[in-house]
Amino acid sequence: MYQIIAPTLFHNRVCKLPGIGTLSLVNHPAETDFVNSSLKAPHQTIKFFPEQVGERLFNEFSAIAELINDKLAEAGEVALKGIGIFKRGEDGAVSFEALTPDPLFLPAVTAERVIRENAEHNILVGDQQTTNVQMTEFFNQKPLLKERWKLVALVLGLAALGALIYYFSRYGFNGFANLKGI
């Protein structure tokens, strides 16, 4: 009879047992271990959340939960095949000890980081497809605003040179003598 709890838990990722609590399936993603050059397998754990006081509900597991409560009162623990063991403490609180998966089924694999510097591959930027080489060139271009100051300085320098040439062609080098009387 208890065997219906495991498929429900693994299919729905949650199983509420009225009068006992809630079993929930938690995913843990794969982890990289760069020091040991390995990749640890993803796994799942089962978390138990005891029922809060005054939180009585009725669902398809109500009858099974009553049987589990009766068995906990008699024996002190109930084993659910493939999931774990419910235990009732001396204070009457229900706890759950989940089964740990066999490490044989969760082996770590070796993973070495490979960096190919001269490799070209397609990437999607917005809605346009381009290559990593084109994007690198795009980001390495100098912005126009940083180069514009040189153009402004050149134009101002040419204007000043033109003004000096005009002044010396009109008044000559003796034109500075006229400024003394001012």
ABEGO torsion letter per residue (X at the ends): XAAAAAAAAAAAGBBBBBGAEBBBBBBBBBBBBAAAGBBBBBBBBBBBBBBBBGBBBBBAAAAAAAAAAAAAAAAGBBBBBGAEBBBBBAAGBBBBBBBBBBAAABBBBBBBBBBBAABBBBBBBEABBBBAAAAAAAAABBBAAAAAAAAAAAAAAAAAAAAAAAAAAAAEAAAAAAAAAX
